[in-house]
């Protein structure tokens, strides 16, 4: 068994982001703590993500090739795969736990009754709602490195000079799409806290 550590600070940040993102998407069991300095923790994150059908073609480098460059390439692909893969079944409870039902319904532009039906699985989550939920899971993951749950909830409601005096919630109204200008600015603002470009 290797005793290697993640020596590159950039790779360590990417490993932490992958673990946080997987947790914000509900793919890692609550309470599981990742040792982001250990390559084995990257393997555990990868295992959890692949169980949801994401990044199934990705493989951990062999012990001999497990250097910072190889791990960085793996993590970059894993982060991109997670960013492109909504998983409403696991994201509903994960995001609702942080934001609460009312704030989450408001940000998604749906009623509380619809939220309850989608979250319980009694009604299939429409694609457009699943995409918005996934966007919020990614933003929550970006914020989780800097804020606790209360801080995250407040972040959405606080006016920001970077958003021309608007609060993030102001730019997430109605049937918004993550690729719209307003939501894109919200995501960029949240990702800037990590010093890693949004993917």
C-alpha positions as CSV (number, residue, x, y, z in Angstrom):
1,X,0.0,0.0,0.0
2,X,1.3,3.4,-0.9
3,X,2.1,6.0,1.7
4,X,2.3,8.8,-0.9
5,X,0.6,12.1,-0.2
6,X,-0.8,14.8,-2.4
7,X,2.2,17.1,-2.5
8,X,0.9,19.7,-5.0
9,X,-1.3,22.3,-3.2
10,X,-3.3,22.6,-6.4
11,X,-4.0,18.9,-6.5
12,X,-4.9,18.9,-2.8
13,X,-7.4,21.8,-3.5
14,X,-8.9,19.8,-6.4
15,X,-9.2,16.7,-4.2
16,X,-11.0,18.7,-1.5
17,X,-13.3,20.3,-4.1
18,X,-14.1,16.8,-5.6
19,X,-15.0,15.5,-2.1
20,X,-17.1,18.6,-1.2
21,X,-18.8,18.5,-4.6
22,X,-19.6,14.8,-4.2
23,X,-21.0,15.5,-0.8
24,X,-23.1,18.5,-1.9
25,X,-24.6,16.2,-4.6
26,X,-25.5,13.7,-1.9
27,X,-23.0,11.1,-3.3
28,X,-21.0,10.7,-0.1
29,X,-22.6,9.4,3.1
30,X,-23.2,12.2,5.6
31,X,-20.4,12.4,8.2
32,X,-17.7,10.7,6.1
33,X,-14.6,12.8,6.3
34,X,-12.1,12.8,3.5
35,X,-8.4,13.0,4.2
36,X,-7.6,15.1,1.2
37,X,-3.8,14.7,1.7
38,X,-4.1,10.9,1.0
39,X,-4.5,9.6,-2.6
40,X,-6.7,6.8,-1.2
41,X,-9.3,9.4,-0.3
42,X,-9.4,10.4,-4.0
43,X,-10.1,6.7,-4.7
44,X,-12.9,6.6,-2.2
45,X,-14.5,9.8,-3.7
46,X,-14.2,8.3,-7.1
47,X,-15.9,5.1,-5.9
48,X,-18.8,7.0,-4.5
49,X,-19.3,9.1,-7.6
50,X,-19.1,6.0,-9.9
51,X,-21.8,4.3,-7.9
52,X,-24.1,7.1,-9.2
53,X,-23.1,6.3,-12.8
54,X,-20.7,9.3,-13.1
55,X,-17.2,9.0,-14.4
56,X,-17.4,5.2,-14.9
57,X,-14.5,5.2,-17.3
58,X,-12.1,6.9,-14.9
59,X,-9.5,4.9,-13.1
60,X,-7.1,5.7,-10.3
61,X,-3.4,5.8,-11.5
62,X,-1.3,2.8,-10.4
63,X,0.8,3.3,-7.4
64,X,3.9,3.8,-9.5
65,X,2.2,6.5,-11.6
66,X,0.4,8.2,-8.7
67,X,2.1,11.5,-8.9
68,X,0.6,15.0,-8.7
69,X,0.2,15.3,-12.5
70,X,-1.7,12.0,-12.9
71,X,-4.0,12.8,-9.9
72,X,-4.6,16.3,-11.3
73,X,-5.7,14.9,-14.6
74,X,-8.0,12.4,-12.9
75,X,-9.5,15.0,-10.7
76,X,-10.1,17.5,-13.5
77,X,-12.0,14.8,-15.4
78,X,-14.0,13.8,-12.3
79,X,-14.9,17.4,-11.5
80,X,-16.1,18.0,-15.1
81,X,-18.1,14.7,-15.1
82,X,-19.8,15.7,-11.8
83,X,-20.6,19.2,-13.1
84,X,-22.3,17.8,-16.2
85,X,-24.3,15.1,-14.4
86,X,-27.5,16.0,-12.4
87,X,-28.5,13.3,-9.9
88,X,-31.8,14.5,-8.5
89,X,-32.4,11.3,-6.4
90,X,-29.4,12.1,-4.2
91,X,-29.4,15.9,-4.7
92,X,-32.9,16.6,-3.3
93,X,-32.1,15.5,0.3
94,X,-28.5,16.9,0.2
95,X,-29.5,20.4,-1.0
96,X,-32.7,20.5,1.0
97,X,-30.8,19.7,4.2
98,X,-28.7,22.8,3.7
99,X,-31.2,25.3,2.2
100,X,-34.4,24.1,3.7
101,X,-37.6,23.4,1.8
102,X,-38.9,27.0,1.4
103,X,-35.7,28.6,0.2
104,X,-35.0,25.7,-2.1
105,X,-38.5,25.8,-3.6
106,X,-38.1,29.6,-4.1
107,X,-34.7,29.3,-5.8
108,X,-36.0,26.5,-8.1
109,X,-39.1,28.5,-9.0
110,X,-41.5,25.6,-7.9
111,X,-44.2,25.2,-5.3
112,X,-43.5,23.5,-2.0
113,X,-46.0,20.8,-2.9
114,X,-44.1,20.1,-6.1
115,X,-40.8,20.0,-4.2
116,X,-42.2,17.4,-1.8
117,X,-43.5,15.2,-4.6
118,X,-40.2,15.4,-6.5
119,X,-38.0,14.9,-3.4
120,X,-40.0,11.9,-2.2
121,X,-39.9,10.3,-5.6
122,X,-43.7,10.2,-6.0
123,X,-43.3,12.3,-9.1
124,X,-40.4,12.3,-11.5
125,X,-38.3,15.5,-11.4
126,X,-38.7,17.3,-14.7
127,X,-35.4,17.8,-16.6
128,X,-35.5,21.6,-16.3
129,X,-36.0,21.3,-12.5
130,X,-33.3,18.7,-12.2
131,X,-30.8,20.9,-14.0
132,X,-31.6,23.9,-11.7
133,X,-31.3,21.6,-8.6
134,X,-27.9,20.4,-9.8
135,X,-26.8,24.0,-10.4
136,X,-27.7,24.7,-6.8
137,X,-25.9,21.6,-5.5
138,X,-22.8,22.8,-7.3
139,X,-23.1,26.3,-5.8
140,X,-23.7,24.9,-2.3
141,X,-20.6,22.8,-2.8
142,X,-18.5,25.8,-3.8
143,X,-19.8,27.7,-0.8
144,X,-19.3,24.8,1.7
145,X,-15.5,25.4,1.8
146,X,-16.1,28.9,3.3
147,X,-19.5,28.9,5.0
148,X,-21.6,26.8,7.3
149,X,-25.2,25.9,6.4
150,X,-26.6,29.2,7.9
151,X,-23.9,31.2,6.0
152,X,-24.8,29.5,2.8
153,X,-28.5,30.3,3.2
154,X,-27.7,33.9,3.9
155,X,-25.2,34.1,1.0
156,X,-28.1,33.6,-1.5
157,X,-30.0,36.5,0.1
158,X,-27.2,39.1,0.6
159,X,-26.8,41.8,-2.0
160,X,-23.4,41.7,-3.8
161,X,-21.5,44.5,-5.5
162,X,-20.3,41.9,-8.0
163,X,-23.9,41.3,-9.0
164,X,-24.6,45.1,-9.4
165,X,-26.3,45.3,-6.0
166,X,-28.5,42.2,-6.5
167,X,-28.6,39.2,-4.2
168,X,-27.8,35.8,-5.9
169,X,-31.5,34.8,-5.2
170,X,-32.6,37.9,-7.3
171,X,-30.9,36.3,-10.4
172,X,-32.5,32.9,-9.8
173,X,-36.1,33.8,-10.4
174,X,-38.8,31.9,-12.4
175,X,-37.8,29.3,-14.9
176,X,-34.1,30.3,-15.1
177,X,-31.5,28.2,-16.9
178,X,-28.0,27.7,-15.5
179,X,-26.5,29.0,-18.7
180,X,-28.5,32.3,-18.5
181,X,-26.3,35.4,-17.8
182,X,-27.6,35.9,-14.2
183,X,-27.1,32.3,-13.0
184,X,-23.7,32.2,-14.7
185,X,-22.6,35.2,-12.7
186,X,-23.9,33.6,-9.5
187,X,-21.9,30.4,-10.2
188,X,-18.8,32.4,-11.0
189,X,-19.1,34.4,-7.8
190,X,-19.4,31.2,-5.7
191,X,-16.6,29.4,-7.5
192,X,-14.3,32.4,-6.9
193,X,-14.2,31.5,-3.2
194,X,-12.2,28.4,-4.2
195,X,-9.7,30.0,-6.5
196,X,-10.6,27.3,-9.0
197,X,-12.5,28.1,-12.2
198,X,-16.1,26.9,-12.3
199,X,-16.7,23.7,-14.2
